[in-house]
Amino acid sequence: MTIPIEYVSEDDTLAAVTIQETRSASLRTTNAILIAGLLIASYFLNFLFIVAVLITKSFRTTIYLMYCQLTLINIFDLSFNILFALIFVASGNWNMSNRMCTFNVAAQQFIHLNTLFILMLIGAERATGLILGPDYIIQGHKYLSGRRVGFASFLLAVVAIVFASVVFSSEIPTKPFRNRYICGIDGGGPIGYVIARLIIYFACLIIILIAIGAILKKRSAASIPHNVQEYGEFIKKNRAMAEHKSRAKLMILITCVFIFIEGPYITLCFFYEMYNSRELVDVMIDIPQDADTLITWLKFVFPLLCPIIMLSWCNDVWLKVKEVTCCRSYDPPTIGHYMPHYRGIDVSPVPSVMTIFGSDEGIRLSQPSQPTRLFPNPNFAVNNDEPSEHISDPPSQQQTPQPPAPENTQLPKIIATLRKRPTESKIPRRISIRPKKPK
């Protein structure tokens, strides 16, 4: 009886398969750890920015609220994209239902489109302020209040939801991509949906580029007014204009980061959906595994970079974050019931810097005063008869003992060594002696 022998390739042997599975498990563990660290850090920084803005009344302006909407979109991305990717990598396959896979694809479409809408809204608001001038910036709440911006953001979010909800139709197939760690639109879908999204994306990019051009082209030049009563208003307008332009440049930076970080993934999805669409079924395209994984990893970094850029650019928000998280205050310290000029202590808490300020009388230069003195002021009179509330104060009945006066024998006789100078009245006058006339 002959035993049949089957030959297999070297890659299909039991040892090779075991080694491959071991390497795959090790790679999944490493990816899961990296995605978990990225997820925690991104959650922390985005929530930190929102809390720092909302707990401070002066930060609840229109521009900061729009940046908070951007961080809310990042949190939505972390919850329904990166968290799903972590579950996918940890388990090795997609264990959730097909409905959740479709929801994951719809969440991606909503996040990409709504992020572009928010950046477009911020760019339009910043460009409008620079074009209309300082009067609009100072009185911007009359033209573009927080309610109007919120209403516009709500309408744009509804438009993004409408475009994303098309994915739930049966005409658009979805599937989990093993190399991307998330779901995506599969081949065989209609090409019209891809073209409609391309039109919306290009329209948003054109509006953003127009706003960026207006921001970079506008040069603010101002001259000191001749009337000294207008110096205060002049300084106020210049400060408002500089802060307005700084937040506009922040929008430009975030837009560039979004294009370079999220742009490759969006382009990859467009190419795959278009070449594998129902109308172009004869032309099939396959994405290399390494390129697919690298582009997806690049997409996951944007929710981490966005709050880092905003916290680094906005110094006032970053100081508030350090004050809240590190319990650090930039005010002068106060120990106990310490008060200036208390019990003869002369304290002058004036910063030792030169300050220029404007008033009705013109521009003034405030020079640093004397340094803070923590020793008693000899010219400060203290009334010990007044009642004291401090626990360490002496009773009002007690008098401070005076040192005994020295006796006369102890005094040095300096007076005897002094040379007495005659006064003017005791200076002898010149006396002339004349001979007496005979009688």
C-alpha positions in Angstrom: 0.0 0.0 0.0 1.5 3.2 -1.1 1.1 6.4 1.0 0.3 9.4 -1.1 2.6 12.4 -0.6 1.5 15.9 -1.2 4.0 18.7 -1.8 3.2 22.3 -0.6 5.2 25.5 -1.0 7.6 26.5 1.7 5.4 29.4 2.9 2.5 27.0 3.6 4.3 24.7 5.9 3.2 24.4 9.5 6.4 26.1 10.9 6.2 29.0 8.5 2.5 29.5 9.2 3.2 29.5 13.0 6.0 32.0 12.7 3.8 34.2 10.6 1.0 34.1 13.0 3.3 34.9 15.9 4.7 37.9 14.1 1.2 39.0 13.2 0.1 38.8 16.9 3.2 40.7 18.0 2.5 43.4 15.4 -1.1 43.7 16.5 -0.1 44.1 20.1 2.4 46.8 19.2 -0.2 48.6 17.1 -2.8 48.3 19.8 -0.5 49.9 22.4 0.4 52.8 20.1 -3.2 53.4 19.2 -4.3 53.3 22.9 -1.6 55.9 23.8 -2.6 58.1 20.9 -6.2 57.8 21.9 -5.6 58.8 25.6 -3.3 61.7 24.8 -5.8 63.1 22.1 -8.8 62.8 24.5 -6.9 64.6 27.3 -5.7 67.5 25.1 -9.0 68.1 23.4 -11.0 68.1 26.6 -8.3 70.3 28.2 -8.8 73.0 25.6 -12.6 72.9 25.9 -12.5 73.1 29.7 -9.9 76.0 29.6 -12.1 78.0 27.3 -15.5 77.3 28.9 -14.4 78.0 32.5 -13.0 81.5 31.7 -15.5 84.2 30.8 -13.1 86.3 28.8 -12.4 83.3 26.5 -16.1 82.7 25.5 -15.7 84.7 22.3 -16.8 83.8 18.9 -13.5 82.6 17.6 -12.7 80.5 20.6 -16.2 78.9 20.5 -15.5 78.0 16.8 -12.2 76.4 17.8 -14.1 74.5 20.5 -16.4 73.1 17.8 -13.3 71.9 16.0 -12.1 70.1 19.1 -15.6 68.5 19.5 -15.3 67.1 16.0 -11.9 65.7 17.0 -13.5 64.0 20.1 -16.2 62.5 17.8 -13.4 61.2 15.5 -11.7 59.7 18.5 -14.8 58.0 19.7 -16.1 56.5 16.5 -13.0 56.0 14.3 -9.8 55.6 16.4 -11.6 53.7 19.2 -13.1 51.3 16.6 -9.7 50.9 15.1 -8.3 50.0 18.5 -10.9 47.3 18.9 -10.3 46.0 15.4 -6.5 45.8 15.9 -6.8 44.2 19.4 -9.2 41.5 18.2 -7.6 40.8 14.9 -10.8 41.2 12.9 -14.0 43.2 12.8 -16.2 41.7 15.5 -19.0 44.3 15.3 -22.0 44.1 13.0 -22.3 45.4 9.5 -24.5 48.2 10.7 -21.7 49.5 12.9 -19.3 49.2 9.9 -21.6 51.4 7.9 -21.9 53.8 10.8 -18.1 54.0 10.9 -18.0 55.0 7.3 -20.7 57.6 7.8 -18.8 59.0 10.7 -15.7 59.4 8.6 -17.7 61.3 5.9 -19.3 63.6 8.5 -15.9 64.4 10.2 -14.1 65.2 7.0 -16.9 67.4 5.6 -17.7 69.2 8.9 -14.1 70.0 9.6 -13.8 71.7 6.2 -17.0 73.6 7.0 -15.7 74.9 10.4 -12.4 75.9 8.8 -14.3 77.7 6.1 -16.5 79.5 8.6 -13.5 80.6 10.7 -11.7 81.8 7.6 -14.7 83.8 6.4 -15.1 85.4 9.8 -11.4 86.4 10.1 -11.2 87.7 6.6 -14.3 89.8 7.1 -12.9 91.4 10.2 -9.6 92.3 8.4 -11.4 93.8 5.4 -13.9 95.9 7.4 -11.3 97.2 9.8 -10.9 97.7 13.6 -14.4 99.0 14.0 -15.9 95.7 13.0 -13.4 93.8 15.2 -14.2 95.9 18.3 -18.0 95.8 17.7 -18.0 92.4 15.9 -20.8 91.1 18.2 -23.2 93.4 16.4 -22.6 91.9 13.0 -21.5 88.3 13.7 -22.6 87.3 17.2 -22.2 84.0 18.9 -25.8 83.0 18.1 -25.4 83.7 14.4 -22.2 81.7 14.3 -23.8 78.9 16.2 -26.8 78.9 13.8 -24.5 78.8 10.8 -22.4 76.0 12.3 -25.6 74.1 13.0 -26.8 74.4 9.4 -23.4 73.3 8.1 -23.5 70.3 10.4 -26.9 69.4 9.1 -25.5 69.5 5.5 -22.6 67.2 6.5 -25.1 64.8 8.2 -27.2 64.7 5.0 -24.2 63.8 2.8 -23.0 61.2 5.3 -26.4 59.5 5.8 -26.3 58.5 2.1 -23.9 55.7 3.1 -26.7 53.9 4.9 -28.5 53.2 1.6 -28.2 49.8 0.1 -26.6 51.2 -3.1 -23.3 51.9 -1.4 -21.5 48.8 -0.1 -19.1 49.0 2.8 -16.6 46.6 4.3 -13.8 46.5 6.9 -10.3 47.0 5.5 -7.8 44.9 7.3 -4.9 47.2 6.5 -6.7 50.4 7.4 -8.0 49.1 10.8 -11.4 50.8 9.9 -14.2 50.4 7.5 -14.6 52.1 4.1 -16.7 52.1 0.9 -16.2 49.0 -1.1 -16.1 48.6 -4.9 -19.3 48.6 -6.9 -20.7 51.8 -5.6 -22.2 54.6 -7.7 -19.7 57.1 -9.1 -22.2 60.0 -8.7 -21.8 60.0 -4.9 -18.1 60.3 -5.3 -18.4 63.2 -7.8 -20.9 65.0 -5.5 -18.5 64.8 -2.6 -15.6 66.0 -4.8 -17.6 69.1 -5.8 -18.4 69.9 -2.1 -14.8 69.4 -1.1 -13.4 71.6 -3.8 -16.0 74.3 -3.1 -14.9 74.4 0.5 -11.2 74.5 -0.4 -11.8 77.4 -2.8 -13.6 79.4 -0.2 -10.9 78.7 2.4 -8.2 79.7 -0.1 -10.0 82.9 -0.9 -10.2 83.7 2.8 -6.5 82.9 3.3 -5.6 85.1 0.4 -7.6 88.0 1.9 -5.9 87.5 5.3 -2.4 87.4 4.0 -2.9 90.3 1.5 -4.4 92.7 4.1 -1.7 94.9 5.5 -2.7 96.9 8.6 -0.9 100.3 8.7 -1.8 103.0 11.2 -0.3 106.3 12.2 -0.3 108.0 15.6 -3.2 110.5 15.8 -2.4 114.2 16.3 -5.0 114.6 19.0 -3.8 113.3 22.3 -7.3 112.4 23.4 -7.4 109.7 20.7 -4.3 107.8 21.9 -6.3 105.4 24.1 -8.7 104.4 21.3 -5.7 104.1 18.9 -3.9 101.6 21.2 -7.2 99.6 21.7 -7.8 99.3 18.0 -4.2 98.2 17.3 -4.4 95.5 20.0 -7.7 94.2 18.7 -6.4 94.1 15.1 -3.2 92.2 16.1 -5.1 89.6 18.1 -7.6 89.2 15.3 -4.9 88.5 12.8 -3.1 86.1 15.1 -6.2 83.9 15.4 -6.5 84.1 11.6 -3.0 82.8 11.1 -3.9 79.9 13.5 -6.7 79.0 11.1 -4.3 79.0 8.2 -1.9 76.7 10.1 -4.6 74.2 11.1 -5.9 74.2 7.5 -2.4 73.3 6.2 -2.0 70.6 8.8 -5.4 69.2 7.8 -4.5 69.1 4.1 -1.2 67.4 4.7 -2.4 64.9 7.4 -6.0 64.1 6.4 -5.6 64.9 2.7 -3.8 61.6 1.7 -6.5 59.4 3.3 -9.3 61.4 1.6 -7.5 61.2 -1.7 -6.9 57.4 -1.2 -10.6 56.9 -0.6 -11.6 58.9 -3.6 -9.3 57.0 -5.9 -10.4 53.6 -4.6 -14.1 54.4 -4.8 -13.9 55.9 -8.3 -11.8 53.2 -10.0 -13.8 50.5 -8.3 -17.2 52.1 -8.9 -20.1 50.4 -10.7 -19.6 52.4 -13.9 -15.8 51.6 -14.1 -16.0 47.9 -13.2 -13.5 47.0 -15.9 -10.8 49.1 -14.2 -9.9 47.7 -10.8 -7.2 49.2 -8.6 -5.5 47.7 -5.5 -3.8 49.7 -2.8 -0.5 48.3 -1.5 -0.6 47.2 2.1 2.2 49.4 3.5 0.8 52.5 1.8 -2.7 51.8 3.1 -1.5 51.4 6.7 0.9 54.4 6.6 -1.8 56.7 5.2 -4.3 55.6 7.8 -1.8 56.1 10.7 -1.2 59.6 9.4 -4.9 60.3 9.6 -5.0 59.2 13.2 -2.5 61.8 14.2 -4.6 64.9 13.3 -6.8 64.8 16.5 -3.6 64.9 18.5 -1.9 67.7 16.5 -4.9 70.0 16.4 -5.1 70.8 20.2 -1.3 70.9 20.5 -1.2 73.6 17.8 -4.1 75.6 19.4 -2.6 75.4 22.9 0.8 76.4 21.6 -0.5 79.3 19.6 -3.0 80.8 22.1 -0.8 81.9 25.0 -3.7 83.1 27.1 -5.4 79.7 26.9 -2.1 77.9 27.7 -1.5 80.0 30.8 -5.0 79.2 32.0 -4.4 75.5 31.3 -1.2 75.6 33.4 -3.0 77.5 36.2 -5.8 74.8 36.3 -3.8 71.6 35.9 -0.6 72.6 37.8 -2.4 74.8 40.4 0.0 77.6 39.4 -1.0 81.2 39.8 0.8 84.2 38.3 -0.5 86.6 41.0 1.8 87.7 43.8 1.6 85.2 46.7 -0.3 86.1 49.9 0.7 84.4 53.2 -1.8 84.5 56.1 -3.4 87.9 56.7 -0.5 89.7 55.0 -1.5 93.3 53.9 0.6 96.1 52.6 1.4 98.9 55.1 0.4 96.7 58.0 2.0 97.6 61.3 4.6 99.9 59.7 5.6 97.6 56.8 5.9 99.6 53.6 5.3 97.4 50.6 5.1 98.5 47.0 4.0 95.6 44.8 4.8 97.4 41.6 6.4 95.4 38.8 9.9 96.6 37.9 9.2 97.1 34.2 8.6 100.1 32.0 5.0 100.5 30.8 3.7 102.7 28.0 0.0 103.6 28.2 -2.3 106.0 26.6 -4.6 108.4 28.3 -6.5 111.6 27.6 -3.4 113.6 28.2 -1.3 111.6 25.7 1.1 108.7 25.8 3.0 108.3 29.1 5.9 106.1 30.1 5.6 104.6 33.5 9.0 103.8 34.9 9.6 101.2 37.5 9.2 102.4 41.1 11.4 101.6 44.0 11.8 97.9 44.8 9.6 96.3 47.4 10.7 97.1 51.0 10.0 94.7 53.7 11.5 96.7 56.6 9.7 99.1 58.9 9.1 102.6 57.7 10.5 105.1 60.3 8.0 107.7 59.3 5.0 105.5 59.8 3.2 106.3 63.0 1.6 103.4 64.9 -1.1 103.9 67.5 -0.9 101.2 70.1 -4.1 102.2 71.7 -6.1 100.8 68.8 -7.5 97.3 69.3 -5.7 94.6 67.3 -7.5 91.6 65.7 -4.3 89.7 64.8 -3.4 86.9 67.1 0.2 87.8 67.3 -0.4 91.5 68.2 0.5 92.7 71.7 -2.3 93.8 74.0 -3.4 97.4 73.9 -2.6 98.0 77.6 1.0 97.0 77.3 3.5 99.7 76.5 6.7 99.1 74.8 9.5 99.5 77.4 11.8 102.5 76.7 15.5 102.2 77.3 16.7 104.3 80.3 18.2 107.7 79.6 21.9 107.9 80.1 23.2 109.8 83.0 25.3 113.0 82.7 28.3 111.2 83.8 28.0 108.8 81.0 27.8 111.5 78.3 31.1 112.3 76.6 32.2 115.9 77.2 32.4 116.9 73.6 31.3 120.4 74.3 34.6 121.2 76.0 36.6 120.2 73.0 34.7 122.4 70.7 36.1 125.8 69.8 33.6 128.4 70.5 33.2 130.8 67.6 32.2 134.3 68.5 29.1 135.6 67.1 28.8 138.7 65.0 27.7 140.9 67.8 30.7 140.0 69.9 33.4 140.7 67.2 35.5 143.7 68.4 35.2 146.7 66.3 38.2 148.8 65.1 39.0 151.5 67.7 40.8 154.7 66.6 42.6 156.8 69.2 42.8 160.5 68.5 44.9 163.0 70.5 43.0 165.3 72.7 43.0 169.0 71.6 44.4 171.4 74.1 42.1 173.9 75.6 
